């Protein structure tokens, strides 16, 4: 979905996507890898409740840094809004994670589909179906309960609504 947002955002937008992905993904991946290597994190799914808080903080901080860079460098609004939605969704996820493990996979896909829908509605429908498939897979593989999958989608929606209430995207 992000690649499609780049495609419709015009020339030069790919650079912003690469920058945002590197800035938002490398720190959490390094934090996770180091945690697993040192034995502080049990697995890639971060299955234990007490292990997740740090990942949310590192992830939200990295995404926030990506948004700040994109705003400072004049990135396309659709792309910036998508990453800003991810920051908001992660901030909402912090208190939710004390009750359950919401599906971040489903949440991120949900917010990307919602941000894509106004510009490419038919493509958003296809990505919506892919999101449903990922949701089913997360449940079927027993990585999440149905409640956690729905919570992930709700977090994605909440992130988009928070950003749009600020007049972005």
VENMONOR-V826715 format. One record per pair of residues at least 12 apart in sequence whose ideal C-beta (glycine too) atoms are under 8 Angstrom apart, sorted by the first residue. I is the first residue (numbers start at 1). GAP is how many residues later the second one is. D is the distance in Angstrom with one decimal. If there is no record, write none. Layout:
I:GAP:D, I:GAP:D
This chain:
1:81:7.9, 1:108:7.4, 1:111:3.7, 1:112:6.2, 1:114:7.6, 1:115:4.9, 1:123:7.9, 1:126:5.2, 2:15:5.9, 2:19:7.8, 2:77:7.2, 2:80:6.5, 2:110:6.3, 3:14:7.3, 4:112:6.1, 4:116:6.1, 4:119:5.9, 5:12:7.8, 5:71:7.4, 5:73:5.0, 5:74:5.3, 5:77:6.3, 5:107:7.9, 5:110:7.0, 5:111:6.3, 5:114:7.5, 6:70:7.8, 6:73:6.7, 8:70:7.4, 8:111:5.4, 8:112:6.6, 9:67:3.6, 9:69:5.8, 9:70:6.0, 10:66:6.8, 13:62:7.4, 13:63:5.1, 13:66:6.4, 16:54:5.8, 16:57:7.0, 16:59:3.9, 16:60:6.6, 16:63:5.7, 17:62:6.3, 19:47:7.3, 19:50:6.4, 19:51:7.4, 19:54:7.7, 20:46:4.3, 20:47:7.9, 20:49:7.4, 20:50:5.8, 20:55:7.3, 20:59:7.0, 20:63:5.4, 23:39:6.2, 23:42:5.5, 23:43:4.2, 23:46:6.2, 24:35:7.6, 24:38:4.8, 24:39:4.5, 24:41:7.5, 24:42:4.2, 24:59:6.5, 24:62:7.4, 25:37:7.3, 26:36:7.5, 27:31:5.6, 27:32:7.9, 27:34:7.4, 27:35:4.2, 28:27:6.2, 28:30:5.1, 28:31:4.5, 28:34:5.8, 31:23:6.9, 31:24:6.6, 31:27:4.6, 32:12:7.1, 32:14:7.2, 32:23:6.4, 35:16:7.2, 35:19:7.6, 45:98:5.9, 47:54:7.7, 49:48:7.3, 49:49:7.7, 49:52:7.2, 52:45:5.1, 52:49:6.9, 53:41:7.0, 53:44:6.8, 56:34:5.5, 56:37:5.8, 56:38:5.1, 56:41:6.4, 57:37:7.5, 59:31:5.5, 60:27:5.6, 60:30:3.9, 60:31:5.8, 60:34:7.6, 63:20:5.7, 63:23:4.9, 63:24:4.6, 63:27:6.6, 64:23:5.0, 66:17:5.3, 67:13:6.2, 67:16:5.0, 67:17:4.9, 67:20:6.0, 70:13:6.5, 77:91:7.0, 77:92:6.2, 78:37:6.3, 78:41:6.6, 78:91:6.5, 80:88:7.1, 80:89:7.6, 81:34:5.9, 81:79:8.0, 81:82:5.5, 81:83:7.8, 81:87:5.0, 81:88:2.7, 82:29:6.6, 82:30:6.0, 82:33:4.6, 82:87:7.5, 84:75:8.0, 84:79:4.7, 84:84:5.9, 84:85:7.3, 85:26:4.4, 85:29:7.8, 85:30:6.4, 85:71:7.4, 85:74:3.9, 85:75:4.7, 85:77:7.4, 85:78:4.8, 85:84:7.3, 86:22:6.3, 86:25:6.3, 86:73:6.2, 87:72:7.4, 88:70:6.9, 88:71:4.0, 88:72:8.0, 88:74:4.0, 88:75:5.8, 89:18:5.4, 89:19:7.6, 89:22:6.0, 89:66:4.6, 89:67:5.7, 89:69:6.2, 89:70:3.1, 90:69:7.7, 92:63:5.6, 92:66:5.0, 92:67:6.9, 92:70:7.6, 93:14:7.3, 93:62:5.3, 96:55:6.3, 96:59:6.8, 100:45:7.6, 100:47:6.5, 100:48:5.2, 100:51:6.0, 101:43:6.6, 101:47:5.5, 102:42:7.9, 102:46:5.5, 102:49:3.9, 102:50:4.5, 102:52:7.8, 102:53:5.4, 103:32:7.0, 103:35:5.1, 103:40:7.6, 103:41:4.8, 103:45:5.5, 103:46:4.9, 103:48:7.1, 103:49:3.1, 103:50:7.7, 104:48:6.3, 104:51:8.0, 105:29:5.7, 105:33:6.0, 105:47:6.9, 106:25:6.5, 106:28:6.1, 106:29:4.8, 106:32:6.4, 106:38:8.0, 106:43:5.4, 106:46:3.6, 106:47:5.2, 106:50:7.0, 107:45:4.1, 107:46:6.6, 107:47:8.0, 107:48:4.2, 107:49:4.0, 107:52:7.4, 108:48:6.6, 109:18:7.2, 109:21:7.2, 109:22:4.2, 109:25:5.9, 109:47:7.1, 110:21:6.0, 110:42:7.2, 110:43:4.6, 110:45:7.8, 110:46:3.0, 110:47:6.1, 111:45:3.9, 111:46:7.3, 111:48:5.0, 111:49:5.1, 112:15:7.0, 112:44:7.9, 113:14:4.7, 113:15:5.1, 113:18:5.7, 114:42:7.0, 114:43:6.6, 114:46:4.6, 115:45:6.3, 115:54:6.2, 131:22:7.7, 135:14:4.6, 135:17:7.6, 135:18:7.0, 138:14:7.9
